[in-house]
Amino acid sequence: METNNKQKAIIDIGSNSIRLVVFSYSKEEGLIEHYNIKTVARLSMHIDVNGDLTKEGIRILIESLLKFKKILNDITVTDVFAAATAAIRHANNRETIIIEAEKQTGISITIISAEQEANYGYLAVIHSTNLPTAVTIDMGGGSTEITYFENKKIKYWHSFPFGAVSLKKKFITNSLITTEEKENLIAYVKGQFQSLEWLHNLQVPVVAIGGSARNLAQVDQQRKNYPLYGIHQYELSASDLQELSDEFSQTSLEGLKKIDGLSSDRADIIVPALETFRVFMDEVQGTIFIYSKKGLREGVILAQLIEETPIDFNVNEVTSNAMRHLLGKFHVDEEKSLHLYEIFSSIYLTFTQWGYITPLQDINILRYAFQLSHVGKEIDVDAYSQLTFHLITNLTIDGISNRDRLKIALLASYKNKDMFKQYIGPYQHIISNEENKQLRDIGALIRFTKGIDILGRSHIKNVSIQKSENKIDFTFLVVGNYLLEKNQAEKLKKHLEKIVHIEVKLKFVDMEELSDD
């Protein structure tokens, strides 16, 4: 497969839904999802007593594939990979299903083994998060795959023969789960998990994949009035899951359908999914429950891309790769985005040593914020600050938590104190007062350094800083014509003075004149 902006379709034939997703990949912009279309099929509900997918189930599958084929023809995508998971994998008549589907649709279906399904989920997680060690749980409609990896290398995997749809079918008679049904369901999944010795008491993050996990994350965001956009890498605690369990178990099916963030077509299976996640967290003693938007489909694509261009997919460079792709989307040269970063770092380190700025624990945040500083200029110069803040708070950055992404947005969009105050307003419950001042001061320093880089050239080579009782002297060593930088620096030095609260004096010295002396 060509990887230079060529679109490729994945048809994910699951037990609960069938989904068509169209991707493209380029080294500059990364993996881009162009289309994502779902149809609710509930194939696992159409398995008869003999273990066969019924005629009705086959009809639903073929109708879905025909609909997707029309879409693919319309958008002229011919590279199609159809992957079938548990419902068809477990069906006794799977060979008949595949033959009939290809005969009527022309689409060849590949049955993904349980091990492959688990591995694809693991692959997606390690390439979209910075977690070195974790356990994953991918709960579909008819099966649940788990993996455990250490230092991003898979150590164990397992597939359980149950999913959200099959658990509902097995344990829940009516629309509202009874206390007895809930106890029986919990006892069953607990027994399944306890059968794996390696799973007990891992005390690592739990990364959840799939539609049920996505819905739980969305509901939690809604009930907390979570102001940040983006659900990939969203975190819930064990107590969050317990609170959702208490609420859902007492809510009717019609009530569940009205809950913000919960898809109406998933309302009847969310309780067995939630209880499974809750029991799983307890069994592994999970430190946090993290939703991963990246799963089977991304794993399938990644497996192919890694084989072709492995150098592009270093699992230890998830965020740096994500940053390169984000800059590429806005046509910002990665090398130029770091121009004067060493000057900024020198001032930052001096200010932290002198106690003017509280240092950030994660130094990488500084680099990412500097790279994305005023990226909104690529859209509109006049509204660059507002656009920068909006873009970063509304874009997922793999390997960056939502909270750290907010910090990057506040730093990169800094224009002045008033606008910073306006931006941080809705997030005061996420950012402490101490962090507020810290980010404001660092943002002001980025604003100064980026601001003097008016032409994006390399005339400023070094800086030295001296402090006396009444002022701070900055001496910039430059080459060539530096008048533009000097004039801009004088305009922007007020940002430094608001950090240090004393006078700042700026001096520009030509390095060639020094050598002549």
Secondary structure, DSSP 8 states (H G I E B T S, - for coil): ---SS--EEEEEE-SSEEEEEEEEEETTTEEEEEEEEEEE--GGGGB-TTS-B-HHHHHHHHHHHHHHHHHHHHTT---EEEEE-HHHHH-TTHHHHHHHHHHHH---EEE--HHHHHHHHHHHHHTT---SSEEEEEE-SS-EEEEEEETTEEEEEEEES--HHHHHHHH--SSS--HHHHHHHHHHHHHHHHT-GGGTT--S-EEEESHHHHHHHHHHHHHTT--S---TT-EE-HHHHHHHHHHHHTS-HHHHHTSTTS-GGGGGGHHHHHHHHHHHHHHHT-S-EEEES--HHHHHHHHHHHHH-GGG--GGGHHHHHHHHHHHHTT--HHHHTTTHHHHHHHHHHHHHTTSS---S-HHHHHHHHHHTTGGGGT-STTHHHHHHHHHHTS--TT--HHHHHHHHHHHT---HHHHHHHHGGGTTTS-HHHHHHHHHHHHHHHHHHHH-TT----EEEEEEEE-SSEEEEEEEE-S--HHHHHHHHHHHHHHHHHHSSEEEEEEEEHHHHHH-
